[in-house]
Amino acid sequence: MKIVVIGAGAMGLRYGVLLQEAGNDIHFVDTWEPNVEEIRKNGGVHVWRDGKDERFVEVSVSYPEDYHEEPELAIVFVKDMHTVETMKRCKHFIGKNTYVMTNQNGFGGAEYIAQFVPRTRIIAGTAMIATVMKGPGKVDFIGKRGAGHVHIVRVEGEPNDFIYKVADEMEKARMHPTVQKDYMGTVWTKLVFNSVVNTLCTLMNIKMGQFAAYKNAKEMSRKLIYEAYDAIDAEGFKLEVTRDELVDEVMYVSEVSNPLHYPSMHQDMSTNRPTEVDYINGAIVRLAEKHGLKAPYHSILVDLVHLKEESRKYNEE
């Protein structure tokens, strides 16, 4: 399959490298100049797994304006707040038959992409895969080969031949995909998961396993998840799991699957980039307010993350 990965960051590189090694024709486009120039200079990227076993993988990369072929699939892995700007720079190579897939963390990515691509040709989804960018052209795949899983779903319409073709390629790459049928249920399940570990690990500057080791971690998770589900139930979305099942999943992933991982929001905070808290916890607050509800736990987390973002400037004084 001819695939363009839009965003050669941590997750973009992981998807692209794994799919390339499974036999697909992969090209990366990116807007981060140090990253593009480093990859071009070296002719590829340095890849670690859990900080060990460094290897070099040849990849091709360009700025969006320099790419003019038409892919079968474009995979978008940029921060939600940059989606529209990036899609504007990439729309010239999105053909009338190109599908666009996003597994971005928050809620909004697929909706922004829908400004440029018909909803029937957008594939959304979620990724339970941990990856860390170590610097321009350097990426660390967290977890053993084959660890994690991916859910994909058409934003509009039933699963079709193309989404199953994508799933087949992901399976060859040992990404363990599942094709889902409910767009909102799929995306919001991961969003609520992220609203706990992403945000709390960022605020406390800790790894997921360190969060799980706290004696009240499960109760904190329960409060945040229940508050989110109240808003989601009011909207009428049906998530993939029950409230208590998601609480257990948060604890299991934190304790067993990725205990040494700093979530992506933490990575943004530690590198002085804006976080996606408005698209994760903030999305829950907005949904609650839409139905006349309050989401005080998530609301205070939004403010605390923004306060921590603002406080970074004092570290430079």
Beta strands, then each sheet from edge to edge (+ up, - down):
strand 1: 2-6
strand 2: 25-29
strand 3: 44-49
strand 4: 52-58
strand 5: 61-62
strand 6: 73-76
strand 7: 99-102
strand 8: 122-128
strand 9: 131-135
strand 10: 138-141
strand 11: 149-154
strand 12: 177-179
sheet 1: 5+ 2+ 1+ 6+ 7+ 8+ 11- 12-
sheet 2: 4+ 3- 10- 9+
end
